[in-house]
Amino acid sequence: MSKVAVVTGGTRGIGAAISKGLQSAGFTVAATYAGNTEKAEAFRSETGISVYKWDVADERACQLGIAQVQEELGAIGVLVNNAGITRDGWFHKMSFEDWSQVMRTNLDSMFTMCSPVIEGMRAQGFGRIVNISSINGQKGQLGQANYSAAKAGVIGFTKALAQENARKGVTVNCICPGYIDTDMVAAVPEKVLEGIIGQIPVGRLGKAEEISGLVNYLCSDAAAFMTGSVLTINGGQYIANG
């Protein structure tokens, strides 16, 4: 099996925890980022993980980026599609640009990132693709029609791609985190955050490392029989059917 893993949005928040978790599991990790070079370089210096800058919404940039990773690190066996953005607002006031930016980054990236690696995974008879969706892709969320729609699309994409590639040794699974203690969530106003935590039965925010641990399992040999799954990890805030 190939021990090279690509994690999009892999230098901050949940992505950083995933990158470090896969590194601890013995993978050579390439963490991508889109904007903050200073923080990405600090992450690289701290962890020794290679970082690469490109926009996951840009098909050509993804093709070139994946080619560079494979040239420098080797054949890719694991892809974690974690990168995502929000452009929140009530739908009746939402601009098409706010809609399309979220769709391009959060949903089009399923195509732009998976397309350059899927043939290689099929050829080597091994691959692990983990797509990070959201609790709000399962239940919806007011003020997030764009984000909820994109993350729901990630779930459908996961189920279809899993069926297409199961016989080739490539598994495709989806994780739907709830509210995780990251910088993004920390920026939520205190009273709003208190209300959110009040809706979580375990009484706290999740930890990025808890998401990372689940990713590690899905990328392991032990998870070879698990594909097309949609896994909730939200402290009991939303319990999906089936």
Secondary structure, DSSP 4 states (H G I P E B T S, - for coil): ---EEEETTTTSHHHHHHHHHHHHTT-EEEEEESS-HHHHHHHHHHH--EEEE--TT-HHHHHHHHHHHHHHH--EEEEEE---------GGG--HHHHHHHHIIIIIHHHHHHHHHHHHHHHHT-EEEEEE--HHHHH--TT-HHHHHHHHHHHHHHHHHHHHHGGGTEEEEEEEE--B-SHHHHTS-HHHHHHHHHT-TTSS-B-HHHHHHHHHHHTSGGGTT--S-EEEESTTSS----
